[in-house]
Amino acid sequence: DQSDWFLNTEGFIERYWTSDKRILLVMREEQSTDLFETRGVTPVVLAQVSGKLVLTNKGDEKDQ
């Protein structure tokens, strides 16, 4: 069973984004981050390069 390899957005948010682990997410700049903010976790942008964003769910002082 490889269903854990291909999570939908909802599964990713519930299983990883809201967990205690620091997650890095690369997404296109034009995509909305609103869905990730709805779970009480505000994404922190670590980098912005060539129309892509690198986000984390666990920012700290040096990231901001």
Phi and psi in radians as a Rosetta constraint file:
Dihedral C 1 N 2 CA 2 C 2 CIRCULARHARMONIC -1.941 0.35
Dihedral N 2 CA 2 C 2 N 3 CIRCULARHARMONIC 0.370 0.35
Dihedral C 2 N 3 CA 3 C 3 CIRCULARHARMONIC -1.100 0.35
Dihedral N 3 CA 3 C 3 N 4 CIRCULARHARMONIC -0.467 0.35
Dihedral C 3 N 4 CA 4 C 4 CIRCULARHARMONIC -1.218 0.35
Dihedral N 4 CA 4 C 4 N 5 CIRCULARHARMONIC -0.310 0.35
Dihedral C 4 N 5 CA 5 C 5 CIRCULARHARMONIC -1.323 0.35
Dihedral N 5 CA 5 C 5 N 6 CIRCULARHARMONIC -0.439 0.35
Dihedral C 5 N 6 CA 6 C 6 CIRCULARHARMONIC -2.185 0.35
Dihedral N 6 CA 6 C 6 N 7 CIRCULARHARMONIC 1.235 0.35
Dihedral C 6 N 7 CA 7 C 7 CIRCULARHARMONIC -1.354 0.35
Dihedral N 7 CA 7 C 7 N 8 CIRCULARHARMONIC 2.525 0.35
Dihedral C 7 N 8 CA 8 C 8 CIRCULARHARMONIC -1.368 0.35
Dihedral N 8 CA 8 C 8 N 9 CIRCULARHARMONIC 3.030 0.35
Dihedral C 8 N 9 CA 9 C 9 CIRCULARHARMONIC -1.030 0.35
Dihedral N 9 CA 9 C 9 N 10 CIRCULARHARMONIC -0.777 0.35
Dihedral C 9 N 10 CA 10 C 10 CIRCULARHARMONIC -1.058 0.35
Dihedral N 10 CA 10 C 10 N 11 CIRCULARHARMONIC -0.767 0.35
Dihedral C 10 N 11 CA 11 C 11 CIRCULARHARMONIC -1.117 0.35
Dihedral N 11 CA 11 C 11 N 12 CIRCULARHARMONIC -0.716 0.35
Dihedral C 11 N 12 CA 12 C 12 CIRCULARHARMONIC -1.066 0.35
Dihedral N 12 CA 12 C 12 N 13 CIRCULARHARMONIC -0.813 0.35
Dihedral C 12 N 13 CA 13 C 13 CIRCULARHARMONIC -1.091 0.35
Dihedral N 13 CA 13 C 13 N 14 CIRCULARHARMONIC -0.848 0.35
Dihedral C 13 N 14 CA 14 C 14 CIRCULARHARMONIC -1.186 0.35
Dihedral N 14 CA 14 C 14 N 15 CIRCULARHARMONIC -0.667 0.35
Dihedral C 14 N 15 CA 15 C 15 CIRCULARHARMONIC -1.488 0.35
Dihedral N 15 CA 15 C 15 N 16 CIRCULARHARMONIC -0.646 0.35
Dihedral C 15 N 16 CA 16 C 16 CIRCULARHARMONIC -2.055 0.35
Dihedral N 16 CA 16 C 16 N 17 CIRCULARHARMONIC -0.907 0.35
Dihedral C 16 N 17 CA 17 C 17 CIRCULARHARMONIC -1.034 0.35
Dihedral N 17 CA 17 C 17 N 18 CIRCULARHARMONIC -0.675 0.35
Dihedral C 17 N 18 CA 18 C 18 CIRCULARHARMONIC -1.637 0.35
Dihedral N 18 CA 18 C 18 N 19 CIRCULARHARMONIC 0.136 0.35
Dihedral C 18 N 19 CA 19 C 19 CIRCULARHARMONIC -1.391 0.35
Dihedral N 19 CA 19 C 19 N 20 CIRCULARHARMONIC 3.088 0.35
Dihedral C 19 N 20 CA 20 C 20 CIRCULARHARMONIC -1.387 0.35
Dihedral N 20 CA 20 C 20 N 21 CIRCULARHARMONIC -0.155 0.35
Dihedral C 20 N 21 CA 21 C 21 CIRCULARHARMONIC -1.457 0.35
Dihedral N 21 CA 21 C 21 N 22 CIRCULARHARMONIC 2.578 0.35
Dihedral C 21 N 22 CA 22 C 22 CIRCULARHARMONIC -1.399 0.35
Dihedral N 22 CA 22 C 22 N 23 CIRCULARHARMONIC 2.173 0.35
Dihedral C 22 N 23 CA 23 C 23 CIRCULARHARMONIC -1.999 0.35
Dihedral N 23 CA 23 C 23 N 24 CIRCULARHARMONIC 2.390 0.35
Dihedral C 23 N 24 CA 24 C 24 CIRCULARHARMONIC -1.863 0.35
Dihedral N 24 CA 24 C 24 N 25 CIRCULARHARMONIC 2.386 0.35
Dihedral C 24 N 25 CA 25 C 25 CIRCULARHARMONIC -2.314 0.35
Dihedral N 25 CA 25 C 25 N 26 CIRCULARHARMONIC 2.228 0.35
Dihedral C 25 N 26 CA 26 C 26 CIRCULARHARMONIC -1.845 0.35
Dihedral N 26 CA 26 C 26 N 27 CIRCULARHARMONIC 2.215 0.35
Dihedral C 26 N 27 CA 27 C 27 CIRCULARHARMONIC -2.527 0.35
Dihedral N 27 CA 27 C 27 N 28 CIRCULARHARMONIC 2.813 0.35
Dihedral C 27 N 28 CA 28 C 28 CIRCULARHARMONIC -1.191 0.35
Dihedral N 28 CA 28 C 28 N 29 CIRCULARHARMONIC 2.499 0.35
Dihedral C 28 N 29 CA 29 C 29 CIRCULARHARMONIC -1.038 0.35
Dihedral N 29 CA 29 C 29 N 30 CIRCULARHARMONIC -0.600 0.35
Dihedral C 29 N 30 CA 30 C 30 CIRCULARHARMONIC -1.330 0.35
Dihedral N 30 CA 30 C 30 N 31 CIRCULARHARMONIC -0.200 0.35
Dihedral C 30 N 31 CA 31 C 31 CIRCULARHARMONIC -1.310 0.35
Dihedral N 31 CA 31 C 31 N 32 CIRCULARHARMONIC 2.541 0.35
Dihedral C 31 N 32 CA 32 C 32 CIRCULARHARMONIC -1.430 0.35
Dihedral N 32 CA 32 C 32 N 33 CIRCULARHARMONIC 2.440 0.35
Dihedral C 32 N 33 CA 33 C 33 CIRCULARHARMONIC -1.659 0.35
Dihedral N 33 CA 33 C 33 N 34 CIRCULARHARMONIC 0.077 0.35
Dihedral C 33 N 34 CA 34 C 34 CIRCULARHARMONIC -0.974 0.35
Dihedral N 34 CA 34 C 34 N 35 CIRCULARHARMONIC -0.718 0.35
Dihedral C 34 N 35 CA 35 C 35 CIRCULARHARMONIC -1.047 0.35
Dihedral N 35 CA 35 C 35 N 36 CIRCULARHARMONIC -0.645 0.35
Dihedral C 35 N 36 CA 36 C 36 CIRCULARHARMONIC -1.278 0.35
Dihedral N 36 CA 36 C 36 N 37 CIRCULARHARMONIC -0.448 0.35
Dihedral C 36 N 37 CA 37 C 37 CIRCULARHARMONIC -1.395 0.35
Dihedral N 37 CA 37 C 37 N 38 CIRCULARHARMONIC -0.328 0.35
Dihedral C 37 N 38 CA 38 C 38 CIRCULARHARMONIC -1.265 0.35
Dihedral N 38 CA 38 C 38 N 39 CIRCULARHARMONIC -0.191 0.35
Dihedral C 38 N 39 CA 39 C 39 CIRCULARHARMONIC -1.770 0.35
Dihedral N 39 CA 39 C 39 N 40 CIRCULARHARMONIC 0.288 0.35
Dihedral C 39 N 40 CA 40 C 40 CIRCULARHARMONIC 1.445 0.35
Dihedral N 40 CA 40 C 40 N 41 CIRCULARHARMONIC 0.115 0.35
Dihedral C 40 N 41 CA 41 C 41 CIRCULARHARMONIC -2.055 0.35
Dihedral N 41 CA 41 C 41 N 42 CIRCULARHARMONIC 2.011 0.35
Dihedral C 41 N 42 CA 42 C 42 CIRCULARHARMONIC -1.550 0.35
Dihedral N 42 CA 42 C 42 N 43 CIRCULARHARMONIC 2.105 0.35
Dihedral C 42 N 43 CA 43 C 43 CIRCULARHARMONIC -1.114 0.35
Dihedral N 43 CA 43 C 43 N 44 CIRCULARHARMONIC 2.496 0.35
Dihedral C 43 N 44 CA 44 C 44 CIRCULARHARMONIC -1.931 0.35
Dihedral N 44 CA 44 C 44 N 45 CIRCULARHARMONIC 2.181 0.35
Dihedral C 44 N 45 CA 45 C 45 CIRCULARHARMONIC -1.407 0.35
Dihedral N 45 CA 45 C 45 N 46 CIRCULARHARMONIC 2.082 0.35
Dihedral C 45 N 46 CA 46 C 46 CIRCULARHARMONIC -1.619 0.35
Dihedral N 46 CA 46 C 46 N 47 CIRCULARHARMONIC -0.562 0.35
Dihedral C 46 N 47 CA 47 C 47 CIRCULARHARMONIC -2.717 0.35
Dihedral N 47 CA 47 C 47 N 48 CIRCULARHARMONIC 2.699 0.35
Dihedral C 47 N 48 CA 48 C 48 CIRCULARHARMONIC -2.438 0.35
Dihedral N 48 CA 48 C 48 N 49 CIRCULARHARMONIC 1.937 0.35
Dihedral C 48 N 49 CA 49 C 49 CIRCULARHARMONIC -2.453 0.35
Dihedral N 49 CA 49 C 49 N 50 CIRCULARHARMONIC 2.266 0.35
Dihedral C 49 N 50 CA 50 C 50 CIRCULARHARMONIC 0.838 0.35
Dihedral N 50 CA 50 C 50 N 51 CIRCULARHARMONIC 0.817 0.35
Dihedral C 50 N 51 CA 51 C 51 CIRCULARHARMONIC 1.343 0.35
Dihedral N 51 CA 51 C 51 N 52 CIRCULARHARMONIC 0.165 0.35
Dihedral C 51 N 52 CA 52 C 52 CIRCULARHARMONIC -2.032 0.35
Dihedral N 52 CA 52 C 52 N 53 CIRCULARHARMONIC 2.612 0.35
Dihedral C 52 N 53 CA 53 C 53 CIRCULARHARMONIC -2.048 0.35
Dihedral N 53 CA 53 C 53 N 54 CIRCULARHARMONIC 2.488 0.35
Dihedral C 53 N 54 CA 54 C 54 CIRCULARHARMONIC -1.921 0.35
Dihedral N 54 CA 54 C 54 N 55 CIRCULARHARMONIC 2.062 0.35
Dihedral C 54 N 55 CA 55 C 55 CIRCULARHARMONIC -2.004 0.35
Dihedral N 55 CA 55 C 55 N 56 CIRCULARHARMONIC 2.738 0.35
Dihedral C 55 N 56 CA 56 C 56 CIRCULARHARMONIC -2.344 0.35
Dihedral N 56 CA 56 C 56 N 57 CIRCULARHARMONIC 2.719 0.35
Dihedral C 56 N 57 CA 57 C 57 CIRCULARHARMONIC -1.611 0.35
Dihedral N 57 CA 57 C 57 N 58 CIRCULARHARMONIC -0.200 0.35
Dihedral C 57 N 58 CA 58 C 58 CIRCULARHARMONIC -2.244 0.35
Dihedral N 58 CA 58 C 58 N 59 CIRCULARHARMONIC 1.377 0.35
Dihedral C 58 N 59 CA 59 C 59 CIRCULARHARMONIC -1.355 0.35
Dihedral N 59 CA 59 C 59 N 60 CIRCULARHARMONIC 2.765 0.35
Dihedral C 59 N 60 CA 60 C 60 CIRCULARHARMONIC -2.368 0.35
Dihedral N 60 CA 60 C 60 N 61 CIRCULARHARMONIC 3.125 0.35
Dihedral C 60 N 61 CA 61 C 61 CIRCULARHARMONIC -0.969 0.35
Dihedral N 61 CA 61 C 61 N 62 CIRCULARHARMONIC -0.710 0.35
Dihedral C 61 N 62 CA 62 C 62 CIRCULARHARMONIC -1.260 0.35
Dihedral N 62 CA 62 C 62 N 63 CIRCULARHARMONIC -0.337 0.35
Dihedral C 62 N 63 CA 63 C 63 CIRCULARHARMONIC -1.365 0.35
Dihedral N 63 CA 63 C 63 N 64 CIRCULARHARMONIC -0.420 0.35
